[in-house]
Amino acid sequence: MKRNQLISIRRHVSTFALVLTFLLLNTQTHATDTLNRLETLVATLQAGPLKQKLQSCLGNPLVSSDFSIGHRGAPLTYPEHTREGYIAAHQMGAGAIECDVTFTKDKELVCRHSQCDLHSSTNILETPLAASCSVPPDMNSRQPFRRAQCCTSDITLAEFKSLKGRQDKSNKKAKTLEEFYAGTQASTNTAGIEFGELLSHKESIELFDSLGVGMVPELKKPQVSMPFDGFTQQQYATAIVKDYIDSGINPQQVKLQSFNLDDVHFWLENFPEFGQNAVWLDGRYTDGGFNHKKEKTWKPDMEELYTSGVSTIAPPLWMLLARNETGEIVPSHYANSATEAGLDLVAWTLERSGSLKSGGGWYYQTIGKSIKDDGDLFRVLDVLAHKVQVEAVFSDWPASSTFFANCFGLD
């Protein structure tokens, strides 16, 4: 047996051992907390057939569902993009898990939601690496952390791996580091895990493969000028695919994502076995004049996307939903137009708006007047699954979407 094969086997054995240890230590507590939260959510749902159906499913074990995607892992209760958060998403039945992909100073790929969020999502400011940040804290300022910015491209992979992940919460108006990180242990962090292990993209592939889940990597928009030290956008888009090829991953297990439509077209042309499953994250809501009710404001339109080879688009969930004259939540014109053009749909993101008691905020902006309590997320899921017919839903706490999918027999 070749040396690199032995190394690969040893890595898989090591990863499996770490996963098994985590599961054995956390399964019972995790299951109890999950059931308690699901019971609370269902209890706040208005009376009717949907509530009755969901009540009948409470207590059933969560079974992995492709309908449920772990968004950054399970960041409602765990530090995002950490080994611990990814494993928790798997425990919650996520059939696929996301690694947002960006790059380090030595052009290695790592999992982080933004290239420049290390100051708020890791402990870098507590380490000597704070001096390497693009914009270190200015301790002579009245608000030393207001403009602080630390990027993965400021440090090497080895330095990145020396850091610890934490929930991405901070106070930019703080005067001390302790105040800056105050609130990191949010009330939602019932897992009791303040820090987590950061992973490279390759390590995430190894972990996800060992868990048997689908892989949903997003190529994040660089926050540094490209090319970066000779590293071009196309080389960046190639590197993410190469990691899967080198790891021997079946392209059918991978759904590449990008907000950059050029990335999707690049994958279609150069890596068609991966490109045919790629997802365009639809950020057209940022375009001036965009209106989810008026097709002529969408550039390109749905038919153009489909004929260009794009198979799946993923907008924020508010773009897929509308209210009819009686206040009922229904599919939007945008959703119907995408389906009519032959496009598959994925929605993002559940559990990112805090309490839904005041309308749900940004993610529910088109249906806010119909949102009254936290349990209404199941009404939203009901429309997304059965009327919009989305393929999957991203969630910060994937147990909710898994529970719903299991209860209704969704794949």
N, C-alpha and C positions, 0 to 999 in steps of 0.2 A: 504494500500500500504506500502511495506517495506521501511525502511529508505534509503537503498542504491539505491532503484529505484527512490525515490524522489530526491536524490542528483544527480543521472544521468540525470533526467529530467531538473533540475535546471541548470546543466552544459550545456546541449544542448540548452536551452533557452538563456543562457548567451552568448554562442558561436554564435548562430544565430543573436543575437542583435549586437554583435561586427562586424560580417560579413556584416550585413545589413547597419550599419553605414558607414563602409568603402566603400561599393559599392555606396551608395547614394552620398558620398562626392567626389568620384573619377571617376565615370562612364563616364561622358561627356568628361572630359579632357583626360582620358585614351583612349576612343574611337577615339578621334581626333588625338592623337599622334600615335595610332596604324595605322590608315588609312594613315596618312602622311608617315610613314615608309614603309608600304606595297607599296604605290604608288612609292616611291623612288626605292625600290628594283626591282619592275617590270619594271620601266623605264630603268634601267641599263641592263636588259636582252636583249640579241641579238634578232633581228627581226625574226619572224617565227610563226608557229602555236601555240607553247607553250605560247609565249608572248601574242598573240591575245586571247587565251583562258583565261589567267589570267587577262588580262585587262578587259574582259567582266564580271569578278566577283568582281572587285574592288567596294567597297561601300556596298557590301552585309554584313549583320551582321555575326559575327563569331558564329558558332554553335558548341557546344562541340563535339569533335571527339576522339575516342580511338586511332586513328593514331598518335595523338599529346600528348607527355608526357612532363610535366614541369620538366626539369632537375634542381634539387635543388630549384624549384620554378620558378622564372623568373629572374635569376641573371644578365642578361645583363643590366637591368634597375632597379632592386630592390636588397636590401641586401639578400644574399642567405640564404635558410633555416630559413626564418622568416615568421610570420603570414601574413605580408603584401605582401611578395613575393609569397606565396602560393595562396593568394586570387587573386593576379594579374594574375597568371598562369591560374586560373579558368576563369577569365574575358577574357583571350586570347583564351579560348576554349580548354584548355588541358583536355582531357578525363581522364587522370591519372596524378598524381603528385608524385614525389619522395621525400622520407625522407631518407637520409643517416643516418644509425643508429650506434651510438657508446655508450659508457657507462661512468658514472661518478664514483667518488671515492666511493660512497655508492651503486654502481652497479645498478643505475637506467639508463634506456635507454633514449637517447636524439637525436635530429636531428642536425647533423653537418657533413660536408663533410669528415673531417679527425678528428681523435681523438685528434690530436695535432696541430690544426690551430687557437686556440682561440686568440693567440697574434695578428694575422693578420685579423681575421674575426669577432672579437668582440672588445668591448672597455675595455677589462680586464686590459690592461696596464695603463689605466687611473683611475683604482680603487685600493683599498687596496689589492684585490685578486692577484695583480701582484706578491706579495711576496710568493704566493702559487705555482707559476709556476715551472715546472720541471727545467727550465733554465731561471731564471729571467734576465732582462736586466742588463748588467754590466756597470753601469754608469761611472766606472773608466777607461773603455776602449775607444779607439779612435772611435770604431764603436760598441756602447753599445747594439745594437739590432741585430747584425749579427747572433748570435747563440741563441737568445731568443726563447723559446718554452714553450707554455702553453697548457696543455691537459685537456680534460674533466675529465680524471681520477685523476687530481690534486685537484678537487673541488667537493663539494656535489651538488646534484640536486638543492637544495635551492639556493646555491651560483651561480650556472649556470643560474638559472632563474632571478637572479638579474642583469645579464649582458644584453647588447644590441648588436644585430647583425649589421654588416656593410659589405659593399662590400669587398671581400677578396683581397685587394690591399695594398701593403706596400713597403717601401724602406729600405732594410736591411742595406744599407750603411749610413743611417741617423745618425745624431749626437744628435738629439733631438726627443722627442716623436711626436711633431708637424710635423717634417720632415718625421718621420717613417710612419705616417698616410697620408701624402700628396699624393694626387692622388686617395684617396679612393672615392672622389666624381668624378668618371670618366666621360668623355664626354658622355658616353652611359647612364648615370644615369639620364635620362630625367624625371623620376618619381618625383624627388625632395625630396626623402625620404632618409635621411642619415642613420638613425637607424631604426631597426625593432625588434619586439618581438621574443625572442628565445622560442622554444617549446620543450617539452619532446616528446618522441615517442607517448605516450598515448594521449597527447594533439593534435598531428598531426592527429591521427586516428579520434578523435572527430571532428576536423575541416574538414577533408576530407569527413567524413560521412555526415556532415551538408551541404557540397557543392555538394554532390552526385557524387564525382569523384572516379575513381579507385585509388588503393594505391600500390605504387611501392617502398617498403622499401629495402634498400641495407644494408646488414650486413657488416660493414666496418672491414677491417683487423685491429686488435688491434696493437697499437704502443707501448704497454707495454708487458712485458713477461707474458705469460699465463701458468698456471692459475694465475689470478690476485687476490691476497688475497683470494684464494680458489675458485675463479670464473673461471670455465673451459670454453673452446671453445664450448663444447656441451651445457653447461648451458646457455651460451650467445645465441647460436642458438635456444635454447628452449624458452628463455625469449622473443625474438621477436615475436614468434608465440603465446605465452601465452597472450601477450597484445591484439592481435586480437580476440582470443577466449574469453577472459574476457570482451571485448567490444562488443561481440555478432556480430562480422563482418562475413558476408558470405565469405568463402574461395575463392569463384569465383571473389570477388572484390579485391583480393590481389595477387600480383606477387612478391614473395620474390626474392631477388637477392644476389649473392655473387660472388666474383672472386675466392673464395675457393671452388673447386669442391666437397670437402669432406662435406661442409655445405649443398650443394644441395642434395647429397646422404643421408645425415643425415635426412633432411626434408622428402625425399621420403620414407625412412624407418620408421620414427617415427611419421610423420604428413602427410600422403599421400594425404589428401584432400588439403593441402597447397603445398606439394612438387610437385604434378603433374603439377602445374602452375609455378613452380620456374624457374628462369632464371639464367643460368650460364654466367657471364660476362667474356668473353674470353680474357684473358691476355696473350695468348701464344706468342704474338709478342715480349715479353720480354725474351723468351727462346732463348738460343744460337742456331743459325742455322735455326731459323724459317723463312720460306719463304711462303708467302700467295699464291704463284703460284705452289708450290710443296707439294703435299699431304703427302708425306713420312716424311716431317719435322713436321707434326702436331701430337702431342702425348698428349692425345689419338686422334685417327682419328674420323671422323664424325660418322661412323657406330658404333664404340665402345661407343660413347656418347649416341647415340639413344638407343642402346640395353641396356644401363645401366639405362634407365628411364628418361634421360634428354630430355625435349621436346622443349626447346627454348634456343638459345644462342644469346648473344649480344656482338658483336665485335665493335671496332671503325669503323666509316663509311669507312675509306680508305681501310680496309681489304675486303670490299664488292664490291669495284669498281676497274676498270682497264681502260686502253686506248687501243683501237684497232689500226690497222696500219694507219688509217686515222685520229686518234686523237679523235675519238668519245668515249664518256664515256659509258662503258658497264659493266655488271656483271663480277666479278672476278671468277677465278677458285674456290676459297674458297667459294664464295656465291653459285655457282652452285653445288658444292659438298655437302654443308650443306643441300640444298633443296632436292637433290637426295636421301640423307640419311633419309629424313623425318623430319628434324629439322626446326622449325620456327625461324625466324630471327628478331632481333630488332637492330637498329643502334644508335650509339652515336658519337658525339654530334654536332648538328647544333649551329651556332652563338657563338662558343667558340674560333674562330681563328682571331677575329678582321676583318679588311677589307680583302676581297678576291682579291683585285686588284693585288697582287703579288703572286698569286698561292694558297693562303689559309693556308699555314703552315702545321703543323703536321697532322691535321685531313683530309687533302686532298693530302697527300704525293704521292699517287699512280696516281693521276690525275691532279697534279698541273699545268702541261703544258697546260691543257685544261680549266683552271680556269682563267678568265680575269677580272671579276668584281663581285660586291656583289650580283647582281641578278642571278649569276650562281648557287646560292644555290637552285634555283628552277629547274635548269637542273639536279642537283644532286638528288633532291627529285623525279623528274620525273623518273629517272632510278631506284632509290631505291623502289619506289612505284609500278611501272608498269613492270619492268624487273626483278629486284631482288625479288620483292614482299615481302618486309619486313612487319611485322605486325604493327610496330610502330617506331617512331623516337623520340629520346630525343632532346630537344632544350632548350637553355638558354633564348630564346624569342619565346615561343610556338605559338604566333600568326602567324608566317610564315608557320609552318607545318599545323596548323589548317586551315588557309586560303587556302592552297594548297589542303588539304583533302576535304574541303567543295566544292571547285571549281570543283573537279573531282568526287564528290559523294562517297568518301571513307568513310567507317564506322568510 
